[in-house]
Amino acid sequence: MIGRVVSSTLCLLLFGNGVAQAACIGSAIHAAPDPEPNWFSAVYASSPDDAWAVGERVSRSRIFRGLTEHWDGQRWNRVDSASFAFGLNSVSGISADDVWAVGSGVSRCGNGQAFAQHWDGNRWTAMSPDICASVETNFSSVAEVTTSDLWAVGSDSEEGAGGTEITHDFVVRHTGRKWTSYGMPDDPYQGGLAAVAAVSADDVWAVGNFIVDRTGSYNLIFHWNGTTWSDVRVNNPQRIGFLSALGVVSSNDVWAVGGQAGSLGGTSQPLIEHWDGSVWSVIPHGAGANGAVLTSVSAVASNDVWAAGFDPSGTHIEHWDGRTWSVLRAQTMPGMFAGLAVVPGMNAVWAVGSDPGPFLNSIATSAVFHC
């Protein structure tokens, strides 16, 4: 399966040499017509002609399978995922022949367990942890630090009293030979981690959310110092909220994004938080972003950070110039963006997602923006 350019008329304010510029061109690209619904969840790029987008596809018999496509500089090409991948939520790498993708699939534990696959430059190989939950486990995010150091986070579920399902944070580390699980401090019921990002081997962040009750939730922010995980909880400015993605510039410049609302059913708006090396602070989102939710963030430099997601009109993109976040007012794609990645070596950024959304009538979509 190959990809094709479907539009080249998107004009956005995107980055060039670390400075916001106008009149940048974007080309919307997605997989060629496919009888199977499919969608992208995440993207990783090692160069202009080497990128991976992962997600999920659904067969006519409603069987879910992992979706893995590779960009060669000209088009997206379908590449077979490792066997038994149900769906892929995240992808991370450090070179063209060292890439990881994670999600849910089949392991020794059975169906519906955390799934990981590794690309060695030739093929994808399943390398899932044999860490079993009584109900299920799932990976939502992965971060590769070195060839022998990888973190993956998500959630695991067990059966509680009366048959209820209890959800915990799920954190594992792969050190080149084995997977090791870590218990998180103050691990709540009905919690879960959405993203992990690493500055270095002794400086790793993970975020998510914990559902307090039917009327609210608070953010989960954890930090790894090379020895232990610590809780660095920051409450939402509003009652309902979550963090879904992390972007790292340096040890004293880390971004977390998501969404929030004043009440159940209230109007959503972006939630943006920043770590300056001492404290996490809530940073105002771009003006006019009511109704938007951020699902991804990619940090290029202290004055060049990108966040993407969706709002009622379709895809949503914001840019940080070192002083403020700005909503990029321009023609947008329908659907939603779920993943974002800067392309090394050129003034471009990949955004991937689906149109109209990750449902049974979706088509995987992507866009590359450049100046």
TALIN-V484586 format. One record per backbone hydrogen bond with DSSP energy under -0.5 kcal/mol. NH is the residue of the N-H (numbers start at 1). CO is the residue of the C=O. If there is no record, write none. Layout:
BEGIN
NH & CO
NH & CO
END
This chain:
BEGIN
3 & 76
4 & 30
6 & 28
7 & 28
10 & 26
12 & 10
12 & 24
14 & 12
16 & 19
19 & 16
21 & 14
24 & 12
25 & 370
26 & 10
27 & 368
28 & 7
28 & 26
29 & 366
30 & 4
31 & 364
32 & 2
38 & 362
39 & 56
40 & 353
41 & 54
42 & 54
44 & 52
46 & 50
47 & 50
50 & 47
51 & 71
52 & 44
53 & 69
54 & 42
55 & 67
56 & 39
57 & 65
58 & 37
59 & 63
62 & 59
64 & 62
65 & 57
66 & 85
67 & 55
69 & 53
70 & 77
71 & 51
72 & 70
72 & 75
77 & 70
78 & 1
79 & 68
85 & 82
86 & 84
86 & 104
87 & 104
88 & 55
89 & 102
90 & 102
92 & 100
94 & 98
95 & 98
98 & 95
99 & 119
100 & 92
101 & 117
102 & 90
103 & 115
104 & 87
105 & 113
106 & 84
107 & 110
110 & 107
113 & 105
115 & 103
117 & 101
118 & 125
119 & 99
120 & 118
120 & 123
125 & 118
127 & 116
131 & 129
132 & 130
135 & 157
136 & 157
137 & 112
138 & 155
139 & 103
140 & 153
141 & 153
143 & 151
145 & 143
145 & 149
146 & 149
149 & 146
150 & 174
151 & 143
152 & 172
153 & 141
154 & 170
155 & 138
156 & 168
157 & 136
158 & 166
160 & 158
160 & 164
163 & 160
164 & 161
166 & 158
166 & 164
168 & 156
170 & 154
171 & 182
172 & 152
173 & 180
174 & 150
175 & 173
175 & 178
180 & 173
182 & 171
187 & 184
190 & 167
191 & 167
191 & 188
192 & 209
193 & 154
194 & 207
195 & 207
197 & 205
199 & 203
200 & 203
203 & 200
204 & 224
205 & 197
206 & 222
207 & 195
208 & 220
209 & 192
210 & 218
211 & 190
212 & 210
212 & 216
213 & 216
216 & 213
217 & 239
218 & 210
219 & 234
220 & 208
222 & 206
223 & 230
224 & 204
225 & 223
225 & 228
230 & 223
232 & 221
232 & 230
240 & 261
241 & 239
242 & 259
243 & 208
244 & 257
245 & 257
247 & 255
249 & 250
249 & 253
250 & 253
253 & 250
254 & 275
255 & 247
256 & 273
257 & 245
258 & 271
259 & 242
260 & 269
261 & 240
266 & 263
269 & 260
271 & 258
273 & 256
274 & 281
275 & 254
276 & 274
276 & 279
281 & 274
283 & 272
289 & 286
291 & 268
292 & 289
293 & 310
294 & 258
295 & 308
296 & 308
298 & 306
300 & 298
300 & 304
301 & 304
304 & 301
305 & 320
306 & 298
307 & 318
308 & 296
309 & 316
310 & 293
311 & 314
314 & 311
315 & 333
316 & 309
318 & 307
319 & 326
320 & 305
321 & 319
321 & 324
326 & 319
328 & 317
329 & 327
330 & 328
336 & 354
337 & 309
338 & 352
339 & 352
341 & 350
343 & 348
344 & 342
346 & 343
348 & 343
348 & 346
349 & 369
350 & 341
351 & 367
352 & 339
353 & 365
354 & 336
355 & 363
359 & 357
362 & 359
363 & 355
365 & 353
366 & 29
367 & 351
368 & 27
369 & 349
370 & 25
371 & 347
END
